[in-house]
């Protein structure tokens, strides 16, 4: 039995809303190609850059929707305290596995 590794999406800083559709399309293609059952979004670069804003929230919510439509789970790795607080305020912390 072959185990498929999770897909890792690394978010680069600064992240803009204009990049979000391309991120989602890339994820959709990777999910179709690999058959992975989990997506890990690496937010370490955002943490180091101090970026915790609504562009990031938009990206995470839309990546979550893309994964969900494919029947795949998603979690955030290394979000940093500011992003965790913002996700909690937006009501997305639990949904995104933070």
HELIX and SHEET records of a PDB file:
HELIX    1   1 UNK A   17  UNK A   19  5                                   3    
HELIX    2   2 UNK A   20  UNK A   34  1                                  15    
HELIX    3   3 UNK A   44  UNK A   49  1                                   6    
HELIX    4   4 UNK A   54  UNK A   69  1                                  16    
HELIX    5   5 UNK A   81  UNK A   90  1                                  10    
SHEET    1   A 3 UNK A   7  UNK A  10  0                                        
SHEET    2   A 3 UNK A  38  UNK A  42  1                                        
SHEET    3   A 3 UNK A  73  UNK A  77  1                                        
END                                                                             
